Amino acid sequence: MYNKNKRTINEVIEDFLGGQNGSTANGTLKSVGGKLYSYNLLIANTNPFIPINKGEIYDYSINTIEEITGYRSTTTRKHIGLIKNAIELQGWNNWETKEINKIDWEEISK
């Protein structure tokens, strides 16, 4: 399912943007089937039926992350910032950033 060689954070983001699966060595960031996860929390998603340069970034506040996971993960906030920057660097302006609360999370994680 994942690349056999464990990847850096930037390589996993490149994998995600290129439609490939990948995971960091410690598994904190994973690209699987057009979805990007930070500690198993979905942070970005592409639709497999549209071009890879369109999708959604799920922007969780530190308090929402804690409410959902029980942890105040600044690493997840970092991962969200990195994917936002990578999308901006690509010049892809048809990505949508959605601020997510726990109710939204329950809907997108179904």
N, C-alpha and C positions, 0 to 999 in steps of 0.2 A: 504494500500500500504506500509506503514512504520510500524516498530515496534511501538506498542502503547506506550511503555515507551520510553521517549526521552533518548538518549544515549550520552555518552562522545565522544570526538573526537576519542580516541583510540578504543572505542567499535564500532563506525561506520566503522573505518578502518578494524577491525576484521570482522564485518558484510560483508563488501565488499569482503574481501579475502575469506570468507566462502560462498559467493554466496547468501547472505541474504540482504534484504532491511533494512535500518535504517537511522535515522536522529538525529543530535544533537538537544538539547533543543531549541536553537535559530535558527535552520535550516541552519546554515552556511555550514555544511558538510552533504551530503546526498548520500546514496548508493541506487540506484534504478535500478533493472533489469540488473545487471552486469556493471553498469556505476557509477562512483564516481564524484560528483559535489561539487565544492566549490563556494558558492554564485551563483549557477546555471551555472557556467562555468565548462564544462567537463574537468576533470583532469586525469582520468584513465578509461580504458575500457577493458572488457574481452569479448571474443567471446563465445556465449552460446553453440557453437558446439564443443568446444575444452576444455580440462581440465582447471580448474580455475587457475592453476599455470602458465598460459600464458596470456599475454595481453600487453597493451600499457599504458605508462604514458606520459601525455602531459605536457611538461615543458614550461611554459610561463614566459618570462622575466617580470619584474615589469612594463616596458614601454609598452609591448604588452597587459598586463592586463588592464592598463589604457586606451590604444587605443580602446580596445574592450568594456570595461565596463564603462569607464569614471572615474574609481577610481584607486588609487595606493594601491592595496590590498596586504599588507605584510602578512595578514592572509592566503590568497590563496597560496602565496609562502611557508608559513609554512606547509600548508596542502600537497603541492607537496613534500616537503622534508620528511614529515612523511610517506607518502605512499611509497616513494623510500626506506626509511629505513626499513619499514615493509617488503617489498619485499626482500630486502637484508637479513634481519634476517631469513626469511623463507628459504633462500638458493635457491630461484627460479631465475635461471640465464637466463631463456628464455623469460623474459619480455623485451620489447623495450622501451627506453625513446626517445621521439621525441621532439626536440625543435620546438615550435609552434609560427608562426607569424600570423598576422591577416588573410592573405590569406588562410593559412592552417586551421585556426579556422573556416573560412567560409565553408570550405570543410567538416570538421569533424562534424560540428554542423547541417548539413542538415538532 
